[in-house]
């Protein structure tokens, strides 16, 4: 059945977020979009006591890695992992998700082989009941994977390009037996094998700038946004800005975030940082930076449910209302990703809507492109003829 032929939906009596404020109202869905009025055949759902919000837009979520490898060395097929991932994402109210897929020189979970398997699984899985996209997190020293990345960008299989550069940090930890064992376990290698590999990779460091420039040119030609990751210094931000990266993701110092904002760039930090009250790595705390306008986007990072919880946590701090905080997880990330058709509940916008019980908060229903993609039992009980 085509979307134009479906009966549509009429969501009534909920607290609807529109124009920066929550007010009792209704939302109609028809033809995959927000409609000015419900079709006569629309199915009705009573949203009394619920929040009716634009769907969450997650521009960096890599929790799918736990579905692929729940324990070091224990893997599951990508197709199975993606089914589990899609279910978790929808239950978290996320209607547009950029899977943060790390394309690294490490064997195993983040390898070129896993990248290829995931791309194939995504091709086979489509269509899925949400807008599932790929955020390629390309490790700078992964020169052997450059041709794959360039080909997938050109083919439209990559929707966001992230410049990662974790190799220098990894090299500093090779003398720490505990850290070395962690990296080796993830890669399925012995500590000595991993050390040898890391040192071999680092020996080609001089080739990184040219490879990075080729990636940036390919992304620009394809019209996909670029972001830098873990910028530690103003020089880092300037470098990636020169390549066309207009999103600054997880800056490691406040001056870096301030510099990005001064240049009109979006700044991304993790929703788990907000929910937990600070970074698990001891870096900048996202909530106060968001309240000061230095952080404009929150992403699920390594925990899908944190993206839903984060705006409520921001509101509980008392310096930002829920309607304002919702921009951090919906319209701001949508705009940064170039997705101007979502993030608001105005007629003509894409029909991505989430119904939330604020006492949880808990997702009761998730509509993607105008169709019900997730309905909890409580939501089913609210259906009307």
C-alpha positions in Angstrom: 0.0 0.0 0.0 1.4 3.4 -1.0 1.5 6.1 1.7 -0.9 8.2 -0.3 -3.4 5.3 -0.1 -3.1 4.7 3.7 -5.9 6.0 5.9 -3.7 8.4 7.9 -3.8 9.2 11.6 -5.5 11.7 13.9 -3.7 12.2 17.2 -6.0 14.1 19.6 -6.0 15.8 23.0 -2.2 15.7 23.6 0.2 18.4 24.6 1.7 19.2 21.2 5.0 20.9 20.7 4.7 23.7 18.1 6.4 27.0 17.6 8.6 26.5 20.7 5.7 25.9 23.1 3.6 23.0 24.4 -0.2 23.4 24.2 -3.2 21.0 24.1 -4.0 20.2 20.4 -4.0 17.6 17.7 -1.8 16.4 14.9 -3.0 14.9 11.6 -0.9 12.5 9.5 -1.6 11.8 5.8 0.4 10.9 2.8 3.6 10.5 4.9 3.4 14.1 6.2 1.9 16.3 8.8 -1.5 17.3 7.5 -3.6 20.4 8.1 -6.6 18.2 8.8 -7.1 14.5 9.2 -8.5 12.4 6.3 -12.1 11.2 6.9 -10.8 7.6 7.1 -8.0 8.4 9.6 -7.4 6.1 12.5 -7.6 8.0 15.8 -5.4 7.8 18.9 -6.3 9.6 22.1 -3.1 11.3 23.5 -4.7 12.7 26.6 -2.0 13.2 29.2 0.8 12.5 26.7 3.3 14.7 25.0 3.1 14.8 21.2 6.6 15.7 20.0 8.6 15.8 16.8 10.6 12.6 16.3 14.1 12.5 17.7 17.0 12.9 15.2 20.2 11.1 16.3 23.3 12.0 14.3 25.7 9.8 16.2 24.6 6.5 17.8 27.0 3.5 17.9 25.1 1.3 20.4 24.6 -1.1 17.5 28.1 -2.3 18.2 26.8 -4.1 21.3 24.3 -6.0 19.2 27.2 -7.0 16.8 29.6 -7.9 19.6 27.9 -8.2 23.1 31.2 -9.6 24.5 34.8 -9.4 23.2 35.2 -12.0 20.6 31.5 -13.0 20.6 29.8 -11.8 17.4 26.4 -12.0 15.8 25.4 -11.6 12.1 24.9 -7.9 11.0 21.3 -8.6 9.8 20.3 -9.9 13.2 22.1 -7.0 14.9 20.4 -4.4 12.7 16.9 -5.8 13.5 17.6 -5.5 17.2 19.1 -2.1 16.7 16.0 -0.8 14.8 13.7 -2.1 17.5 15.7 -0.3 20.3 15.9 2.9 18.3 12.2 3.1 17.7 11.4 2.3 21.4 13.6 5.3 22.3 11.5 7.6 20.1 14.2 8.1 17.4 12.7 8.4 14.0 15.9 9.4 12.1 19.1 7.6 13.2 22.6 7.9 11.8 24.5 4.8 12.8 28.0 5.8 13.9 29.9 3.1 12.0 33.6 3.3 12.8 35.8 2.3 9.8 39.1 1.6 11.5 42.4 -0.2 10.9 41.6 -2.4 13.8 40.5 -6.0 13.0 37.1 -7.2 14.2 34.3 -5.0 15.3 35.5 -1.8 13.5 37.3 -3.4 10.6 36.8 -3.0 6.9 35.3 -6.5 6.8 32.6 -5.5 9.3 32.0 -2.2 7.4 31.4 -4.2 4.2 29.1 -6.7 6.0 27.1 -3.9 7.6 26.7 -2.0 4.3 25.4 -5.2 2.7 23.1 -5.9 5.6 21.7 -2.4 5.4 21.1 -2.8 1.6 19.2 -6.1 2.2 17.2 -4.7 5.2 15.7 -1.7 3.4 13.1 -0.5 3.7 13.2 -0.4 7.5 10.5 1.2 9.7 12.6 4.3 10.4 15.0 6.6 8.5 18.3 4.7 9.1 21.4 6.4 7.8 25.1 5.9 8.0 27.6 8.2 9.8 31.0 7.0 8.6 33.5 7.5 11.4 36.7 7.2 9.3 39.9 6.6 11.3 42.6 8.9 9.8 45.2 6.1 9.6 42.9 3.6 7.9 44.5 4.1 4.5 43.7 0.6 3.3 40.0 1.4 3.5 40.1 4.7 1.7 38.9 3.3 -1.6 35.9 1.6 0.0 34.9 4.8 1.8 35.2 6.9 -1.3 33.2 4.4 -3.3 30.4 4.2 -0.7 30.3 8.0 -0.5 29.9 8.3 -4.2 27.2 5.6 -4.2 25.1 7.4 -1.7 25.6 4.8 1.1 27.2 7.3 3.5 25.1 10.3 4.8 27.5 11.9 7.2 31.3 11.8 7.3 33.2 12.0 10.6 36.9 12.6 10.8 38.2 10.4 13.6 41.9 10.4 14.7 42.3 8.0 17.7 45.6 6.4 16.6 47.8 8.9 18.5 45.9 8.2 21.7 46.0 4.5 21.2 49.8 4.6 20.7 50.3 6.4 24.0 48.4 3.6 25.8 50.4 0.7 24.4 52.6 0.6 27.5 49.6 0.2 29.7 48.8 -3.5 30.0 45.2 -3.0 30.9 44.5 -0.6 28.0 46.5 -2.7 25.6 44.4 -5.8 26.6 41.2 -3.9 26.0 42.1 -2.8 22.5 43.6 -6.3 21.6 40.4 -8.0 22.9 38.2 -5.8 20.8 40.3 -6.6 17.7 40.6 -10.3 18.5 44.4 -10.2 18.7 47.0 -10.9 21.3 48.5 -7.8 23.0 51.7 -8.3 21.1 49.9 -8.7 17.8 48.0 -5.5 18.4 51.1 -3.6 19.4 52.9 -4.7 16.2 49.8 -3.7 14.1 49.5 -0.3 15.7 53.2 0.5 15.2 52.9 -0.6 11.5 49.9 1.6 11.0 51.6 4.6 12.6 54.5 4.3 10.3 52.3 5.6 7.4 51.2 8.7 9.3 52.7 11.0 6.6 50.1 9.8 4.1 47.1 10.9 6.3 46.7 14.5 5.2 46.3 13.6 1.5 43.8 10.8 2.3 41.8 13.2 4.5 41.7 15.8 1.7 40.4 13.2 -0.7 37.6 12.2 1.7 36.6 15.8 2.2 36.5 16.4 -1.5 34.3 13.3 -2.0 31.9 14.4 0.7 31.7 17.9 -0.7 30.9 16.5 -4.1 28.2 14.2 -2.7 26.7 17.1 -0.7 27.0 15.3 2.7 27.8 17.1 5.9 31.1 16.6 7.6 32.1 16.7 11.3 35.3 16.5 13.3 35.5 14.3 16.4 37.2 14.9 19.7 38.8 18.2 18.8 41.3 19.0 21.5 42.7 22.3 20.4 41.7 25.4 18.4 44.2 24.2 15.8 42.3 20.9 15.4 39.0 22.8 14.8 40.7 25.1 12.3 42.1 22.1 10.4 38.8 20.4 10.0 37.0 23.7 9.3 39.4 24.2 6.3 38.3 20.7 5.0 34.6 21.8 5.2 33.6 20.2 8.5 30.9 22.5 9.9 30.0 20.2 12.8 32.2 20.0 15.9 31.5 16.7 17.7 32.5 16.1 21.3 35.0 19.0 21.7 37.4 18.2 24.5 37.7 21.7 25.8 35.3 24.6 26.2 37.3 27.1 24.1 37.0 24.7 21.1 33.2 24.7 21.5 33.2 28.5 21.8 35.3 28.8 18.7 33.0 26.6 16.7 29.9 28.6 17.8 31.7 31.9 17.0 32.0 30.5 13.5 28.3 29.6 13.3 29.0 25.9 13.6 27.0 23.2 15.3 28.5 21.6 18.4 27.5 18.1 19.3 27.9 16.3 22.7 26.5 13.1 24.1 23.1 12.7 25.7 24.6 10.2 28.2 26.8 13.1 29.4 23.7 15.1 30.3 21.8 12.1 31.8 24.8 11.0 34.0 25.7 14.5 35.0 29.0 14.6 33.3 31.4 12.9 30.8 32.5 9.4 31.7 35.9 10.4 30.4 36.2 13.5 32.6 35.8 16.0 29.8 33.5 19.0 29.6 30.0 18.7 31.1 27.4 19.0 28.3 24.4 20.4 30.2 25.8 23.7 31.3 27.4 24.2 27.9 24.0 23.7 26.3 22.4 26.2 28.6 25.0 28.8 27.5 24.5 28.0 23.9 27.8 26.4 23.4 26.3 22.9 22.7 23.5 22.9 20.1 23.0 19.2 19.5 22.8 16.1 21.7 23.4 12.6 20.3 22.8 9.2 21.8 26.5 8.2 21.5 26.7 4.8 23.1 23.1 4.6 24.7 20.0 5.0 22.6 17.6 5.7 25.6 19.7 8.6 26.8 18.6 10.8 23.8 14.9 10.7 25.1 15.9 11.2 28.7 18.3 14.1 28.1 15.8 17.0 27.3 13.8 16.0 30.4 17.1 16.1 32.4 17.8 19.5 31.0 14.4 20.7 32.0 14.8 19.4 35.6 17.9 21.6 35.9 15.5 24.6 35.7 17.4 26.7 33.3 15.9 25.4 30.0 12.3 24.4 29.4 11.4 21.1 27.8 10.3 22.8 24.6 13.6 24.5 24.2 15.6 21.5 25.3 13.8 19.4 22.6 15.5 21.4 19.9 18.8 19.8 21.0 17.5 16.4 20.0 15.2 17.1 17.1 15.2 20.3 14.9 18.8 21.3 15.6 20.4 17.9 14.5 18.0 17.7 11.6 19.1 21.2 10.4 22.8 20.3 10.9 22.3 17.1 8.8 20.6 19.1 6.0 17.2 17.4 6.7 15.0 20.5 6.5 11.8 18.4 6.2 11.7 17.2 9.9 12.1 18.4 13.5 8.7 20.3 13.7 5.0 19.4 13.5 3.9 21.9 10.8 1.8 20.9 7.8 3.9 19.6 5.0 6.7 18.4 7.2 7.6 14.7 7.3 5.2 12.8 9.6 7.7 11.9 12.3 6.0 12.0 15.6 6.5 10.5 19.0 4.0 10.1 21.8 5.5 10.2 25.3 4.3 9.5 28.8 6.1 12.3 30.7 6.0 10.3 33.9 8.8 8.1 32.6 9.6 9.5 30.3 8.4 6.6 28.2 7.6 6.2 24.5 4.1 4.9 23.8 4.0 5.4 20.1 6.4 6.3 17.3 5.2 7.4 13.8 7.7 7.5 11.0 6.8 9.2 7.7 3.2 9.2 8.8 2.9 5.5 9.7 2.9 3.8 13.1 6.4 2.1 13.5 6.1 1.4 17.2 3.0 1.1 19.4 3.3 0.0 23.1 0.4 -1.8 24.7 -0.7 1.4 26.4 -0.9 3.1 23.0 -2.9 0.3 21.5 -5.5 0.7 24.3 -5.9 4.4 23.2 -6.9 3.6 19.6 -10.4 4.7 18.6 -12.6 3.7 15.7 
